[in-house]
Amino acid sequence: VRTIPAGQVASYGDVAAALGRPRAARAVGGALARLPDDSDVPWWRVINGRGVVSTPDLHHHARIQRALLEHDGIRFGPDGRIDWERFGWEPEPEP
């Protein structure tokens, strides 16, 4: 997740696949949700596969995540989705 640059996003499934566990998207979400508040991991750059923020709106987390993404340069359409073609992260292939 630390390698996802500002201005790009990945899905929970993308992160799980990059870890060699393509069916572990929920585990990725759970791990990111358990990060301490002072973590330097850019958790907000991971969204669901439909291109929307899926963080529960407990304690305003969904609005915080969207604001952080917008600060990174991510733009949302009127339907609340991002354009994967424009903002989706493609990791560098291993040499």
TORKOL-557496 format. One record per atom (N, C-alpha, C, O): residue number from 1; residue in one letter; chain; x, z, y. Coordinates in steps of 0.02 Angstrom, whole numbers, plus 50000, padded with zeros to 5 digits. Layout:
BEGIN
<lumkol pos="NUM" code="a" unit="A" u="X" w="Z" v="Y"/>
...
This chain:
BEGIN
<lumkol pos="1" code="v" unit="A" u="50042" w="50000" v="49941"/>
<lumkol pos="1" code="v" unit="A" u="50000" w="50000" v="50000"/>
<lumkol pos="1" code="v" unit="A" u="50044" w="50000" v="50062"/>
<lumkol pos="1" code="v" unit="A" u="50026" w="49971" v="50114"/>
<lumkol pos="2" code="r" unit="A" u="50102" w="50033" v="50057"/>
<lumkol pos="2" code="r" unit="A" u="50148" w="50033" v="50115"/>
<lumkol pos="2" code="r" unit="A" u="50173" w="49964" v="50133"/>
<lumkol pos="2" code="r" unit="A" u="50195" w="49952" v="50189"/>
<lumkol pos="3" code="t" unit="A" u="50171" w="49918" v="50086"/>
<lumkol pos="3" code="t" unit="A" u="50197" w="49850" v="50100"/>
<lumkol pos="3" code="t" unit="A" u="50145" w="49804" v="50131"/>
<lumkol pos="3" code="t" unit="A" u="50162" w="49748" v="50150"/>
<lumkol pos="4" code="i" unit="A" u="50083" w="49825" v="50136"/>
<lumkol pos="4" code="i" unit="A" u="50031" w="49784" v="50168"/>
<lumkol pos="4" code="i" unit="A" u="50044" w="49786" v="50243"/>
<lumkol pos="4" code="i" unit="A" u="50041" w="49840" v="50274"/>
<lumkol pos="5" code="p" unit="A" u="50059" w="49729" v="50274"/>
<lumkol pos="5" code="p" unit="A" u="50076" w="49730" v="50345"/>
<lumkol pos="5" code="p" unit="A" u="50014" w="49738" v="50390"/>
<lumkol pos="5" code="p" unit="A" u="49958" w="49724" v="50369"/>
<lumkol pos="6" code="a" unit="A" u="50026" w="49762" v="50450"/>
<lumkol pos="6" code="a" unit="A" u="49972" w="49765" v="50500"/>
<lumkol pos="6" code="a" unit="A" u="49943" w="49695" v="50508"/>
<lumkol pos="6" code="a" unit="A" u="49980" w="49645" v="50509"/>
<lumkol pos="7" code="g" unit="A" u="49878" w="49692" v="50514"/>
<lumkol pos="7" code="g" unit="A" u="49845" w="49628" v="50523"/>
<lumkol pos="7" code="g" unit="A" u="49823" w="49596" v="50457"/>
<lumkol pos="7" code="g" unit="A" u="49795" w="49541" v="50457"/>
<lumkol pos="8" code="q" unit="A" u="49836" w="49631" v="50402"/>
<lumkol pos="8" code="q" unit="A" u="49814" w="49606" v="50337"/>
<lumkol pos="8" code="q" unit="A" u="49784" w="49663" v="50297"/>
<lumkol pos="8" code="q" unit="A" u="49797" w="49722" v="50310"/>
<lumkol pos="9" code="v" unit="A" u="49742" w="49645" v="50248"/>
<lumkol pos="9" code="v" unit="A" u="49710" w="49694" v="50205"/>
<lumkol pos="9" code="v" unit="A" u="49716" w="49672" v="50132"/>
<lumkol pos="9" code="v" unit="A" u="49729" w="49614" v="50117"/>
<lumkol pos="10" code="a" unit="A" u="49708" w="49720" v="50088"/>
<lumkol pos="10" code="a" unit="A" u="49705" w="49707" v="50016"/>
<lumkol pos="10" code="a" unit="A" u="49643" w="49743" v="49989"/>
<lumkol pos="10" code="a" unit="A" u="49618" w="49789" v="50020"/>
<lumkol pos="11" code="s" unit="A" u="49620" w="49721" v="49932"/>
<lumkol pos="11" code="s" unit="A" u="49564" w="49755" v="49900"/>
<lumkol pos="11" code="s" unit="A" u="49592" w="49809" v="49853"/>
<lumkol pos="11" code="s" unit="A" u="49651" w="49808" v="49835"/>
<lumkol pos="12" code="y" unit="A" u="49549" w="49855" v="49834"/>
<lumkol pos="12" code="y" unit="A" u="49568" w="49906" v="49786"/>
<lumkol pos="12" code="y" unit="A" u="49591" w="49872" v="49721"/>
<lumkol pos="12" code="y" unit="A" u="49639" w="49894" v="49690"/>
<lumkol pos="13" code="g" unit="A" u="49557" w="49819" v="49702"/>
<lumkol pos="13" code="g" unit="A" u="49576" w="49782" v="49642"/>
<lumkol pos="13" code="g" unit="A" u="49643" w="49748" v="49648"/>
<lumkol pos="13" code="g" unit="A" u="49681" w="49744" v="49600"/>
<lumkol pos="14" code="d" unit="A" u="49658" w="49722" v="49709"/>
<lumkol pos="14" code="d" unit="A" u="49724" w="49692" v="49720"/>
<lumkol pos="14" code="d" unit="A" u="49779" w="49742" v="49709"/>
<lumkol pos="14" code="d" unit="A" u="49830" w="49728" v="49677"/>
<lumkol pos="15" code="v" unit="A" u="49770" w="49802" v="49737"/>
<lumkol pos="15" code="v" unit="A" u="49821" w="49855" v="49730"/>
<lumkol pos="15" code="v" unit="A" u="49828" w="49874" v="49657"/>
<lumkol pos="15" code="v" unit="A" u="49883" w="49882" v="49632"/>
<lumkol pos="16" code="a" unit="A" u="49771" w="49882" v="49622"/>
<lumkol pos="16" code="a" unit="A" u="49773" w="49900" v="49551"/>
<lumkol pos="16" code="a" unit="A" u="49810" w="49846" v="49511"/>
<lumkol pos="16" code="a" unit="A" u="49850" w="49863" v="49468"/>
<lumkol pos="17" code="a" unit="A" u="49796" w="49783" v="49525"/>
<lumkol pos="17" code="a" unit="A" u="49829" w="49729" v="49489"/>
<lumkol pos="17" code="a" unit="A" u="49904" w="49729" v="49503"/>
<lumkol pos="17" code="a" unit="A" u="49944" w="49717" v="49458"/>
<lumkol pos="18" code="a" unit="A" u="49923" w="49742" v="49566"/>
<lumkol pos="18" code="a" unit="A" u="49994" w="49744" v="49583"/>
<lumkol pos="18" code="a" unit="A" u="50030" w="49800" v="49547"/>
<lumkol pos="18" code="a" unit="A" u="50090" w="49796" v="49535"/>
<lumkol pos="19" code="l" unit="A" u="49993" w="49852" v="49528"/>
<lumkol pos="19" code="l" unit="A" u="50022" w="49908" v="49490"/>
<lumkol pos="19" code="l" unit="A" u="50020" w="49895" v="49415"/>
<lumkol pos="19" code="l" unit="A" u="50041" w="49938" v="49376"/>
<lumkol pos="20" code="g" unit="A" u="49995" w="49837" v="49395"/>
<lumkol pos="20" code="g" unit="A" u="49991" w="49821" v="49324"/>
<lumkol pos="20" code="g" unit="A" u="49930" w="49849" v="49289"/>
<lumkol pos="20" code="g" unit="A" u="49926" w="49850" v="49228"/>
<lumkol pos="21" code="r" unit="A" u="49881" w="49873" v="49328"/>
<lumkol pos="21" code="r" unit="A" u="49820" w="49902" v="49300"/>
<lumkol pos="21" code="r" unit="A" u="49759" w="49870" v="49333"/>
<lumkol pos="21" code="r" unit="A" u="49724" w="49903" v="49371"/>
<lumkol pos="22" code="p" unit="A" u="49746" w="49806" v="49320"/>
<lumkol pos="22" code="p" unit="A" u="49694" w="49769" v="49356"/>
<lumkol pos="22" code="p" unit="A" u="49624" w="49799" v="49352"/>
<lumkol pos="22" code="p" unit="A" u="49581" w="49782" v="49393"/>
<lumkol pos="23" code="r" unit="A" u="49611" w="49842" v="49303"/>
<lumkol pos="23" code="r" unit="A" u="49544" w="49871" v="49297"/>
<lumkol pos="23" code="r" unit="A" u="49540" w="49941" v="49328"/>
<lumkol pos="23" code="r" unit="A" u="49492" w="49977" v="49317"/>
<lumkol pos="24" code="a" unit="A" u="49591" w="49960" v="49366"/>
<lumkol pos="24" code="a" unit="A" u="49594" w="50028" v="49393"/>
<lumkol pos="24" code="a" unit="A" u="49579" w="50032" v="49468"/>
<lumkol pos="24" code="a" unit="A" u="49607" w="50075" v="49503"/>
<lumkol pos="25" code="a" unit="A" u="49536" w="49989" v="49493"/>
<lumkol pos="25" code="a" unit="A" u="49520" w="49989" v="49565"/>
<lumkol pos="25" code="a" unit="A" u="49491" w="50056" v="49587"/>
<lumkol pos="25" code="a" unit="A" u="49508" w="50080" v="49641"/>
<lumkol pos="26" code="r" unit="A" u="49448" w="50086" v="49547"/>
<lumkol pos="26" code="r" unit="A" u="49420" w="50151" v="49566"/>
<lumkol pos="26" code="r" unit="A" u="49473" w="50205" v="49569"/>
<lumkol pos="26" code="r" unit="A" u="49470" w="50250" v="49612"/>
<lumkol pos="27" code="a" unit="A" u="49522" w="50202" v="49525"/>
<lumkol pos="27" code="a" unit="A" u="49576" w="50251" v="49527"/>
<lumkol pos="27" code="a" unit="A" u="49617" w="50243" v="49591"/>
<lumkol pos="27" code="a" unit="A" u="49640" w="50293" v="49619"/>
<lumkol pos="28" code="v" unit="A" u="49627" w="50181" v="49613"/>
<lumkol pos="28" code="v" unit="A" u="49662" w="50169" v="49676"/>
<lumkol pos="28" code="v" unit="A" u="49623" w="50201" v="49733"/>
<lumkol pos="28" code="v" unit="A" u="49652" w="50236" v="49775"/>
<lumkol pos="29" code="g" unit="A" u="49558" w="50190" v="49734"/>
<lumkol pos="29" code="g" unit="A" u="49517" w="50220" v="49786"/>
<lumkol pos="29" code="g" unit="A" u="49520" w="50296" v="49785"/>
<lumkol pos="29" code="g" unit="A" u="49525" w="50328" v="49837"/>
<lumkol pos="30" code="g" unit="A" u="49518" w="50324" v="49725"/>
<lumkol pos="30" code="g" unit="A" u="49523" w="50397" v="49719"/>
<lumkol pos="30" code="g" unit="A" u="49590" w="50423" v="49743"/>
<lumkol pos="30" code="g" unit="A" u="49593" w="50475" v="49776"/>
<lumkol pos="31" code="a" unit="A" u="49643" w="50388" v="49726"/>
<lumkol pos="31" code="a" unit="A" u="49710" w="50410" v="49748"/>
<lumkol pos="31" code="a" unit="A" u="49716" w="50406" v="49824"/>
<lumkol pos="31" code="a" unit="A" u="49743" w="50452" v="49855"/>
<lumkol pos="32" code="l" unit="A" u="49691" w="50353" v="49854"/>
<lumkol pos="32" code="l" unit="A" u="49694" w="50347" v="49927"/>
<lumkol pos="32" code="l" unit="A" u="49651" w="50399" v="49961"/>
<lumkol pos="32" code="l" unit="A" u="49670" w="50425" v="50014"/>
<lumkol pos="33" code="a" unit="A" u="49595" w="50416" v="49932"/>
<lumkol pos="33" code="a" unit="A" u="49551" w="50467" v="49961"/>
<lumkol pos="33" code="a" unit="A" u="49583" w="50536" v="49960"/>
<lumkol pos="33" code="a" unit="A" u="49565" w="50579" v="49999"/>
<lumkol pos="34" code="r" unit="A" u="49629" w="50546" v="49914"/>
<lumkol pos="34" code="r" unit="A" u="49661" w="50612" v="49907"/>
<lumkol pos="34" code="r" unit="A" u="49726" w="50618" v="49948"/>
<lumkol pos="34" code="r" unit="A" u="49759" w="50670" v="49944"/>
<lumkol pos="35" code="l" unit="A" u="49744" w="50567" v="49985"/>
<lumkol pos="35" code="l" unit="A" u="49804" w="50572" v="50026"/>
<lumkol pos="35" code="l" unit="A" u="49796" w="50627" v="50078"/>
<lumkol pos="35" code="l" unit="A" u="49742" w="50636" v="50105"/>
<lumkol pos="36" code="p" unit="A" u="49850" w="50664" v="50091"/>
<lumkol pos="36" code="p" unit="A" u="49844" w="50715" v="50144"/>
<lumkol pos="36" code="p" unit="A" u="49834" w="50682" v="50213"/>
<lumkol pos="36" code="p" unit="A" u="49853" w="50624" v="50223"/>
<lumkol pos="37" code="d" unit="A" u="49804" w="50718" v="50258"/>
<lumkol pos="37" code="d" unit="A" u="49789" w="50691" v="50324"/>
<lumkol pos="37" code="d" unit="A" u="49850" w="50666" v="50362"/>
<lumkol pos="37" code="d" unit="A" u="49845" w="50620" v="50402"/>
<lumkol pos="38" code="d" unit="A" u="49908" w="50695" v="50349"/>
<lumkol pos="38" code="d" unit="A" u="49969" w="50675" v="50384"/>
<lumkol pos="38" code="d" unit="A" u="50010" w="50623" v="50346"/>
<lumkol pos="38" code="d" unit="A" u="50068" w="50612" v="50362"/>
<lumkol pos="39" code="s" unit="A" u="49980" w="50590" v="50297"/>
<lumkol pos="39" code="s" unit="A" u="50014" w="50540" v="50257"/>
<lumkol pos="39" code="s" unit="A" u="50033" w="50479" v="50300"/>
<lumkol pos="39" code="s" unit="A" u="49996" w="50461" v="50346"/>
<lumkol pos="40" code="d" unit="A" u="50090" w="50449" v="50284"/>
<lumkol pos="40" code="d" unit="A" u="50110" w="50388" v="50319"/>
<lumkol pos="40" code="d" unit="A" u="50089" w="50325" v="50281"/>
<lumkol pos="40" code="d" unit="A" u="50108" w="50269" v="50301"/>
<lumkol pos="41" code="v" unit="A" u="50050" w="50332" v="50229"/>
<lumkol pos="41" code="v" unit="A" u="50025" w="50275" v="50191"/>
<lumkol pos="41" code="v" unit="A" u="49966" w="50244" v="50228"/>
<lumkol pos="41" code="v" unit="A" u="49918" w="50279" v="50244"/>
<lumkol pos="42" code="p" unit="A" u="49969" w="50179" v="50244"/>
<lumkol pos="42" code="p" unit="A" u="49915" w="50147" v="50282"/>
<lumkol pos="42" code="p" unit="A" u="49853" w="50134" v="50239"/>
<lumkol pos="42" code="p" unit="A" u="49837" w="50076" v="50225"/>
<lumkol pos="43" code="w" unit="A" u="49819" w="50186" v="50218"/>
<lumkol pos="43" code="w" unit="A" u="49762" w="50183" v="50173"/>
<lumkol pos="43" code="w" unit="A" u="49707" w="50138" v="50201"/>
<lumkol pos="43" code="w" unit="A" u="49669" w="50107" v="50162"/>
<lumkol pos="44" code="w" unit="A" u="49701" w="50134" v="50266"/>
<lumkol pos="44" code="w" unit="A" u="49646" w="50096" v="50297"/>
<lumkol pos="44" code="w" unit="A" u="49652" w="50021" v="50285"/>
<lumkol pos="44" code="w" unit="A" u="49603" w="49985" v="50296"/>
<lumkol pos="45" code="r" unit="A" u="49710" w="49997" v="50262"/>
<lumkol pos="45" code="r" unit="A" u="49719" w="49925" v="50249"/>
<lumkol pos="45" code="r" unit="A" u="49693" w="49904" v="50180"/>
<lumkol pos="45" code="r" unit="A" u="49702" w="49847" v="50160"/>
<lumkol pos="46" code="v" unit="A" u="49661" w="49950" v="50144"/>
<lumkol pos="46" code="v" unit="A" u="49632" w="49935" v="50079"/>
<lumkol pos="46" code="v" unit="A" u="49556" w="49941" v="50085"/>
<lumkol pos="46" code="v" unit="A" u="49530" w="49994" v="50102"/>
<lumkol pos="47" code="i" unit="A" u="49522" w="49885" v="50071"/>
<lumkol pos="47" code="i" unit="A" u="49449" w="49883" v="50076"/>
<lumkol pos="47" code="i" unit="A" u="49421" w="49856" v="50010"/>
<lumkol pos="47" code="i" unit="A" u="49459" w="49840" v="49964"/>
<lumkol pos="48" code="n" unit="A" u="49356" w="49851" v="50006"/>
<lumkol pos="48" code="n" unit="A" u="49328" w="49827" v="49942"/>
<lumkol pos="48" code="n" unit="A" u="49332" w="49751" v="49937"/>
<lumkol pos="48" code="n" unit="A" u="49345" w="49716" v="49987"/>
<lumkol pos="49" code="g" unit="A" u="49321" w="49726" v="49878"/>
<lumkol pos="49" code="g" unit="A" u="49328" w="49655" v="49864"/>
<lumkol pos="49" code="g" unit="A" u="49278" w="49610" v="49899"/>
<lumkol pos="49" code="g" unit="A" u="49287" w="49549" v="49903"/>
<lumkol pos="50" code="r" unit="A" u="49224" w="49639" v="49926"/>
<lumkol pos="50" code="r" unit="A" u="49175" w="49600" v="49964"/>
<lumkol pos="50" code="r" unit="A" u="49197" w="49591" v="50037"/>
<lumkol pos="50" code="r" unit="A" u="49164" w="49556" v="50075"/>
<lumkol pos="51" code="g" unit="A" u="49252" w="49623" v="50055"/>
<lumkol pos="51" code="g" unit="A" u="49278" w="49616" v="50123"/>
<lumkol pos="51" code="g" unit="A" u="49248" w="49665" v="50173"/>
<lumkol pos="51" code="g" unit="A" u="49249" w="49652" v="50233"/>
<lumkol pos="52" code="v" unit="A" u="49221" w="49720" v="50148"/>
<lumkol pos="52" code="v" unit="A" u="49193" w="49770" v="50194"/>
<lumkol pos="52" code="v" unit="A" u="49225" w="49838" v="50181"/>
<lumkol pos="52" code="v" unit="A" u="49252" w="49852" v="50128"/>
<lumkol pos="53" code="v" unit="A" u="49221" w="49880" v="50232"/>
<lumkol pos="53" code="v" unit="A" u="49245" w="49949" v="50225"/>
<lumkol pos="53" code="v" unit="A" u="49197" w="49985" v="50179"/>
<lumkol pos="53" code="v" unit="A" u="49136" w="49984" v="50190"/>
<lumkol pos="54" code="s" unit="A" u="49223" w="50016" v="50127"/>
<lumkol pos="54" code="s" unit="A" u="49179" w="50049" v="50080"/>
<lumkol pos="54" code="s" unit="A" u="49189" w="50125" v="50079"/>
<lumkol pos="54" code="s" unit="A" u="49162" w="50160" v="50036"/>
<lumkol pos="55" code="t" unit="A" u="49227" w="50149" v="50127"/>
<lumkol pos="55" code="t" unit="A" u="49238" w="50221" v="50133"/>
<lumkol pos="55" code="t" unit="A" u="49171" w="50254" v="50150"/>
<lumkol pos="55" code="t" unit="A" u="49137" w="50231" v="50195"/>
<lumkol pos="56" code="p" unit="A" u="49153" w="50308" v="50115"/>
<lumkol pos="56" code="p" unit="A" u="49091" w="50342" v="50133"/>
<lumkol pos="56" code="p" unit="A" u="49094" w="50366" v="50206"/>
<lumkol pos="56" code="p" unit="A" u="49148" w="50385" v="50230"/>
<lumkol pos="57" code="d" unit="A" u="49039" w="50366" v="50239"/>
<lumkol pos="57" code="d" unit="A" u="49039" w="50386" v="50309"/>
<lumkol pos="57" code="d" unit="A" u="49036" w="50462" v="50317"/>
<lumkol pos="57" code="d" unit="A" u="49004" w="50488" v="50363"/>
<lumkol pos="58" code="l" unit="A" u="49069" w="50497" v="50272"/>
<lumkol pos="58" code="l" unit="A" u="49075" w="50570" v="50279"/>
<lumkol pos="58" code="l" unit="A" u="49127" w="50584" v="50333"/>
<lumkol pos="58" code="l" unit="A" u="49181" w="50555" v="50332"/>
<lumkol pos="59" code="h" unit="A" u="49111" w="50627" v="50378"/>
<lumkol pos="59" code="h" unit="A" u="49157" w="50645" v="50432"/>
<lumkol pos="59" code="h" unit="A" u="49182" w="50584" v="50470"/>
<lumkol pos="59" code="h" unit="A" u="49238" w="50585" v="50496"/>
<lumkol pos="60" code="h" unit="A" u="49142" w="50532" v="50474"/>
<lumkol pos="60" code="h" unit="A" u="49157" w="50472" v="50513"/>
<lumkol pos="60" code="h" unit="A" u="49215" w="50431" v="50486"/>
<lumkol pos="60" code="h" unit="A" u="49243" w="50391" v="50522"/>
<lumkol pos="61" code="h" unit="A" u="49233" w="50439" v="50422"/>
<lumkol pos="61" code="h" unit="A" u="49289" w="50402" v="50393"/>
<lumkol pos="61" code="h" unit="A" u="49281" w="50327" v="50397"/>
<lumkol pos="61" code="h" unit="A" u="49330" w="50292" v="50410"/>
<lumkol pos="62" code="a" unit="A" u="49222" w="50301" v="50386"/>
<lumkol pos="62" code="a" unit="A" u="49211" w="50229" v="50387"/>
<lumkol pos="62" code="a" unit="A" u="49224" w="50202" v="50458"/>
<lumkol pos="62" code="a" unit="A" u="49254" w="50149" v="50466"/>
<lumkol pos="63" code="r" unit="A" u="49201" w="50238" v="50508"/>
<lumkol pos="63" code="r" unit="A" u="49212" w="50215" v="50577"/>
<lumkol pos="63" code="r" unit="A" u="49286" w="50221" v="50595"/>
<lumkol pos="63" code="r" unit="A" u="49313" w="50178" v="50631"/>
<lumkol pos="64" code="i" unit="A" u="49319" w="50272" v="50570"/>
<lumkol pos="64" code="i" unit="A" u="49391" w="50280" v="50583"/>
<lumkol pos="64" code="i" unit="A" u="49429" w="50222" v="50550"/>
<lumkol pos="64" code="i" unit="A" u="49473" w="50192" v="50581"/>
<lumkol pos="65" code="q" unit="A" u="49411" w="50207" v="50487"/>
<lumkol pos="65" code="q" unit="A" u="49445" w="50152" v="50452"/>
<lumkol pos="65" code="q" unit="A" u="49435" w="50086" v="50489"/>
<lumkol pos="65" code="q" unit="A" u="49482" w="50048" v="50498"/>
<lumkol pos="66" code="r" unit="A" u="49375" w="50072" v="50509"/>
<lumkol pos="66" code="r" unit="A" u="49362" w="50010" v="50545"/>
<lumkol pos="66" code="r" unit="A" u="49401" w="50008" v="50611"/>
<lumkol pos="66" code="r" unit="A" u="49429" w="49956" v="50628"/>
<lumkol pos="67" code="a" unit="A" u="49403" w="50063" v="50648"/>
<lumkol pos="67" code="a" unit="A" u="49440" w="50065" v="50711"/>
<lumkol pos="67" code="a" unit="A" u="49515" w="50053" v="50699"/>
<lumkol pos="67" code="a" unit="A" u="49547" w="50018" v="50737"/>
<lumkol pos="68" code="l" unit="A" u="49542" w="50083" v="50646"/>
<lumkol pos="68" code="l" unit="A" u="49613" w="50072" v="50630"/>
<lumkol pos="68" code="l" unit="A" u="49626" w="49999" v="50611"/>
<lumkol pos="68" code="l" unit="A" u="49677" w="49971" v="50631"/>
<lumkol pos="69" code="l" unit="A" u="49581" w="49969" v="50573"/>
<lumkol pos="69" code="l" unit="A" u="49589" w="49899" v="50556"/>
<lumkol pos="69" code="l" unit="A" u="49585" w="49855" v="50618"/>
<lumkol pos="69" code="l" unit="A" u="49625" w="49808" v="50625"/>
<lumkol pos="70" code="e" unit="A" u="49538" w="49869" v="50661"/>
<lumkol pos="70" code="e" unit="A" u="49532" w="49829" v="50723"/>
<lumkol pos="70" code="e" unit="A" u="49595" w="49838" v="50766"/>
<lumkol pos="70" code="e" unit="A" u="49618" w="49791" v="50798"/>
<lumkol pos="71" code="h" unit="A" u="49622" w="49898" v="50767"/>
<lumkol pos="71" code="h" unit="A" u="49685" w="49910" v="50804"/>
<lumkol pos="71" code="h" unit="A" u="49742" w="49869" v="50774"/>
<lumkol pos="71" code="h" unit="A" u="49786" w="49847" v="50810"/>
<lumkol pos="72" code="d" unit="A" u="49740" w="49858" v="50708"/>
<lumkol pos="72" code="d" unit="A" u="49790" w="49816" v="50674"/>
<lumkol pos="72" code="d" unit="A" u="49779" w="49742" v="50686"/>
<lumkol pos="72" code="d" unit="A" u="49821" w="49701" v="50668"/>
<lumkol pos="73" code="g" unit="A" u="49723" w="49724" v="50717"/>
<lumkol pos="73" code="g" unit="A" u="49710" w="49653" v="50731"/>
<lumkol pos="73" code="g" unit="A" u="49659" w="49622" v="50685"/>
<lumkol pos="73" code="g" unit="A" u="49646" w="49562" v="50690"/>
<lumkol pos="74" code="i" unit="A" u="49630" w="49660" v="50640"/>
<lumkol pos="74" code="i" unit="A" u="49579" w="49634" v="50594"/>
<lumkol pos="74" code="i" unit="A" u="49514" w="49626" v="50632"/>
<lumkol pos="74" code="i" unit="A" u="49494" w="49670" v="50670"/>
<lumkol pos="75" code="r" unit="A" u="49481" w="49569" v="50622"/>
<lumkol pos="75" code="r" unit="A" u="49417" w="49556" v="50654"/>
<lumkol pos="75" code="r" unit="A" u="49363" w="49552" v="50601"/>
<lumkol pos="75" code="r" unit="A" u="49372" w="49522" v="50547"/>
<lumkol pos="76" code="f" unit="A" u="49307" w="49582" v="50617"/>
<lumkol pos="76" code="f" unit="A" u="49249" w="49583" v="50572"/>
<lumkol pos="76" code="f" unit="A" u="49197" w="49533" v="50596"/>
<lumkol pos="76" code="f" unit="A" u="49187" w="49525" v="50656"/>
<lumkol pos="77" code="g" unit="A" u="49164" w="49501" v="50549"/>
<lumkol pos="77" code="g" unit="A" u="49109" w="49456" v="50566"/>
<lumkol pos="77" code="g" unit="A" u="49047" w="49496" v="50581"/>
<lumkol pos="77" code="g" unit="A" u="49047" w="49557" v="50574"/>
<lumkol pos="78" code="p" unit="A" u="48994" w="49462" v="50603"/>
<lumkol pos="78" code="p" unit="A" u="48931" w="49496" v="50619"/>
<lumkol pos="78" code="p" unit="A" u="48902" w="49534" v="50559"/>
<lumkol pos="78" code="p" unit="A" u="48864" w="49581" v="50568"/>
<lumkol pos="79" code="d" unit="A" u="48920" w="49512" v="50499"/>
<lumkol pos="79" code="d" unit="A" u="48895" w="49546" v="50439"/>
<lumkol pos="79" code="d" unit="A" u="48938" w="49604" v="50418"/>
<lumkol pos="79" code="d" unit="A" u="48926" w="49635" v="50366"/>
<lumkol pos="80" code="g" unit="A" u="48990" w="49621" v="50458"/>
<lumkol pos="80" code="g" unit="A" u="49034" w="49677" v="50442"/>
<lumkol pos="80" code="g" unit="A" u="49089" w="49661" v="50393"/>
<lumkol pos="80" code="g" unit="A" u="49124" w="49706" v="50370"/>
<lumkol pos="81" code="r" unit="A" u="49097" w="49597" v="50376"/>
<lumkol pos="81" code="r" unit="A" u="49148" w="49576" v="50328"/>
<lumkol pos="81" code="r" unit="A" u="49208" w="49546" v="50364"/>
<lumkol pos="81" code="r" unit="A" u="49203" w="49522" v="50420"/>
<lumkol pos="82" code="i" unit="A" u="49265" w="49548" v="50329"/>
<lumkol pos="82" code="i" unit="A" u="49324" w="49514" v="50355"/>
<lumkol pos="82" code="i" unit="A" u="49331" w="49447" v="50320"/>
<lumkol pos="82" code="i" unit="A" u="49301" w="49436" v="50267"/>
<lumkol pos="83" code="d" unit="A" u="49368" w="49403" v="50349"/>
<lumkol pos="83" code="d" unit="A" u="49381" w="49337" v="50320"/>
<lumkol pos="83" code="d" unit="A" u="49444" w="49343" v="50276"/>
<lumkol pos="83" code="d" unit="A" u="49499" w="49350" v="50302"/>
<lumkol pos="84" code="w" unit="A" u="49435" w="49342" v="50210"/>
<lumkol pos="84" code="w" unit="A" u="49492" w="49350" v="50164"/>
<lumkol pos="84" code="w" unit="A" u="49544" w="49295" v="50175"/>
<lumkol pos="84" code="w" unit="A" u="49604" w="49308" v="50168"/>
<lumkol pos="85" code="e" unit="A" u="49522" w="49235" v="50191"/>
<lumkol pos="85" code="e" unit="A" u="49571" w="49181" v="50201"/>
<lumkol pos="85" code="e" unit="A" u="49617" w="49197" v="50260"/>
<lumkol pos="85" code="e" unit="A" u="49677" w="49180" v="50258"/>
<lumkol pos="86" code="r" unit="A" u="49590" w="49228" v="50310"/>
<lumkol pos="86" code="r" unit="A" u="49630" w="49243" v="50370"/>
<lumkol pos="86" code="r" unit="A" u="49668" w="49308" v="50365"/>
<lumkol pos="86" code="r" unit="A" u="49725" w="49312" v="50387"/>
<lumkol pos="87" code="f" unit="A" u="49637" w="49360" v="50337"/>
<lumkol pos="87" code="f" unit="A" u="49666" w="49427" v="50340"/>
<lumkol pos="87" code="f" unit="A" u="49688" w="49455" v="50272"/>
<lumkol pos="87" code="f" unit="A" u="49718" w="49509" v="50269"/>
<lumkol pos="88" code="g" unit="A" u="49675" w="49419" v="50218"/>
<lumkol pos="88" code="g" unit="A" u="49694" w="49443" v="50152"/>
<lumkol pos="88" code="g" unit="A" u="49769" w="49442" v="50141"/>
<lumkol pos="88" code="g" unit="A" u="49802" w="49394" v="50161"/>
<lumkol pos="89" code="w" unit="A" u="49795" w="49494" v="50112"/>
<lumkol pos="89" code="w" unit="A" u="49867" w="49502" v="50100"/>
<lumkol pos="89" code="w" unit="A" u="49887" w="49470" v="50034"/>
<lumkol pos="89" code="w" unit="A" u="49854" w="49480" v="49983"/>
<lumkol pos="90" code="e" unit="A" u="49940" w="49432" v="50036"/>
<lumkol pos="90" code="e" unit="A" u="49969" w="49403" v="49976"/>
<lumkol pos="90" code="e" unit="A" u="50039" w="49432" v="49968"/>
<lumkol pos="90" code="e" unit="A" u="50083" w="49416" v="50008"/>
<lumkol pos="91" code="p" unit="A" u="50050" w="49473" v="49917"/>
<lumkol pos="91" code="p" unit="A" u="50117" w="49503" v="49909"/>
<lumkol pos="91" code="p" unit="A" u="50169" w="49449" v="49895"/>
<lumkol pos="91" code="p" unit="A" u="50154" w="49397" v="49866"/>
<lumkol pos="92" code="e" unit="A" u="50230" w="49463" v="49915"/>
<lumkol pos="92" code="e" unit="A" u="50285" w="49417" v="49900"/>
<lumkol pos="92" code="e" unit="A" u="50296" w="49418" v="49825"/>
<lumkol pos="92" code="e" unit="A" u="50296" w="49471" v="49794"/>
<lumkol pos="93" code="p" unit="A" u="50306" w="49360" v="49795"/>
<lumkol pos="93" code="p" unit="A" u="50320" w="49359" v="49722"/>
<lumkol pos="93" code="p" unit="A" u="50388" w="49390" v="49707"/>
<lumkol pos="93" code="p" unit="A" u="50435" w="49387" v="49748"/>
<lumkol pos="94" code="e" unit="A" u="50392" w="49421" v="49649"/>
<lumkol pos="94" code="e" unit="A" u="50455" w="49451" v="49628"/>
<lumkol pos="94" code="e" unit="A" u="50507" w="49396" v="49617"/>
<lumkol pos="94" code="e" unit="A" u="50490" w="49343" v="49590"/>
<lumkol pos="95" code="p" unit="A" u="50570" w="49406" v="49639"/>
<lumkol pos="95" code="p" unit="A" u="50622" w="49355" v="49629"/>
<lumkol pos="95" code="p" unit="A" u="50639" w="49344" v="49555"/>
<lumkol pos="95" code="p" unit="A" u="50681" w="49303" v="49538"/>
